């Protein structure tokens, strides 16, 4: 469904609560009112020479206002009551501030009253609809990495509440979260604000060991990573994402007592760091990438290992899949994959480790096809061991 970048605001009615005819000593059985309506910097006038108490007027003044996520729109009404024998009397000013992305529902009608005054009081009703909807739906793609496997397994996708509910349901059944990915998708509701919700996707594998899922900004995450490491838990997957302007990190932990490592830094140092960790007997098991402050960062999660391995970064899909096939012939298997846009292209990065088992690389495809391939691969005794999701040319 769409979100609205332009609101259509209609001042529907004007209800005269006190015309001042009965509250002032000025002569006459009616009042002459002249009002100006201001909405989002635009104005329109209205007047009537026979204003009386408790009279409702149909106004029908229309305004279109461009919206941004943090736009403040001011609805204001001011004016005066005209006197033939003395100076005109100012009417009370009505001023109402709204923040569309936070407060307005599309199609909502609202009533706002002016302050009370000896010269009169009134209230207006206004309605907000969408002037120019902008479609948010985009073609999201999914890529799946499969390795030979049997036994129980699972795939879950949903907002945080449903995702963690599924995790808590499957854990007592002998399944452990193994991979996590996250993105924002259209929640199919009309809105002036953010029409998306954050979705988490996870793969589950057999296990009865201790585990943890931790989400926080980097400083707290690194502290928790060290704390859990000392308790015999090892980070096995890391997913960076941004919510409300804050960089967050979601980490999956499982039991482990081997040497381990974690690195986050700019692109220039990623491959050099990979070599340094490799020389220390560590192997890359998870990688991801994101942009902050105009700079691209990579993340690397390492576990103990002395097997053959490879890192392949910064190529398009066709080139990546060709390298996947080439490395497979050399006894290497893809263990994690990440995708990102750069200079108009969608690029891919992958971590490889030794392996000679049956494997597959499926995608990119939409969710329905991805879910179907997951079922097909499962039936052929292959299990999803890594996944990534992206929109072509869009930074997550």
Residue, then its C-alpha position, 0 to 999 in steps of 0.5 A: x500500500x502507499x504512503x502519502x507525500x502530499x496531504x489534502x486538507x479541507x476546512x469543512x465547517x465553522x460553528x459560531x459558538x458566541x457571536x458577541x451579539x449578546x455579550x457586548x454593548x454594541x448595537x445590532x442583533x447580528x455580527x459581521x465576521x471576516x475570517x482568514x484560514x491559513x493552512x501550511x502557508x496558504x490562505x483563503x478568506x470567508x465572511x458573513x454579515x449575519x453571524x449569530x450564536x450557535x450557527x454552523x456554516x459550510x466552509x469547504x476550503x481546500x488546501x494541498x500541503x507537501x509532507x516530509x517525515x518531520x513536517x509540522x503543519x499549522x492550521x490557523x484562523x484569525x479575523x475581525x468583527x466589523x463595526x460601523x460605529x467604532x473600530x473593528x474588534x479582533x476575533x480570537x485566533x485559533x492556531x493548531x499544530x499537527x505532525x502528519x507522520x505522527x498524528x494524522x490518520x488518512x480520512x480522519x475528521x477533527x474538531x478544533x476550538x478557538x479560545x473564549x473571548x468577549x468578541x466571540x468564539x468558534x470551532x472548525x472541523x477539518x478532514x485530511x485525505x491523501x492528495x498524492x499517494x506514492x507506492x512503496x512496494x518494491x521488488x525485494x529479492x532473496x538469496x539462499x545458501x544451502x548445504x547437505x543436511x537432514x533432521x529438523x529445521x525451520x524458517x521464520x519471518x515476522x515482526x519482532x514480536x512474532x519472530x521472538x515468539x517463534x524462537x521461544x516456541x521452537x527452542x524447547x523443541x530442539x531447534x536453535x536460531x542459526x542465521x538472522x536477517x532483517x529489513x523494512x517492508x510495506x505493512x499495507x496500511x495507508x499512512x502519512x508517515x512510515x508505512x513500513x515495519x521491520x521484519x526479521x527472518x531466521x533459519x533454525x537448525x537442530x540443537x539443545x545447547x545454550x543460546x542467546x539473541x542480543x540486539x543493541x547499539x554497537x558499544x553495548x553489543x561489543x560489551x555483551x559479546x565479550x560477556x557472553x564469550x566469557x560464559x561459553x557462548x560464541x557469536x555465529x551471525x551478526x545483522x546490522x540495521x538502522x532504526x529511527x536513525x540509530x545503528x543497531x546490531x542483532x547477534x545470534x549466539x550459541x555454545x562454544x569454547x573455541x577461539x573467536x573474533x569480531x571485526x567491524x570497520x571500513x571496506x579498505x581494512x576488511x580483507x587485510x583483517x581477514x588475512x590477519x585473523x586467518x593467520x591466527x587460526x580463525x575463519x570467517x563464518x559471518x559477514x555483512x555490510x552497511x553504510x554510515x556517514x557516507x562510508x561503507x563498513x563491513x562486519x566479520x564474525x570469526x571462529x576457530x579453524x585451520x581449513x582452506x577458505x576464501x573471501x570474495x567481495x565486490x562483484x555482480x551476481x553473475x560473477x559471484x555465481x561463477x566464482x561460487x562454481x569455481x571454488x566448489x570444484x576446489x573443495x570450498x563451500x559458501x558459508x555466508x553471503x551479503x549484498x549491497x549497492x555500489x555505483x549503480x550495481x548490486x554487488x555480492x560478498x561471500x565467505x567460503x570454507x572447506x567442504x565437499x558436501x552437496x550444496x546449492x545457491x538459489x536466487x535472487x527471487x521473490x519471497x514466494x519463490x524463495x519459500x518454495x525453493x526452501x521446501x524443495x531444497x529441504x526435500x532433497x536433504x539440503x538445509x538453508x545455512x545462510x540467506x540475504x535479502x535486498x532491493x536492487x540499488x537500495x541501501x538497507 
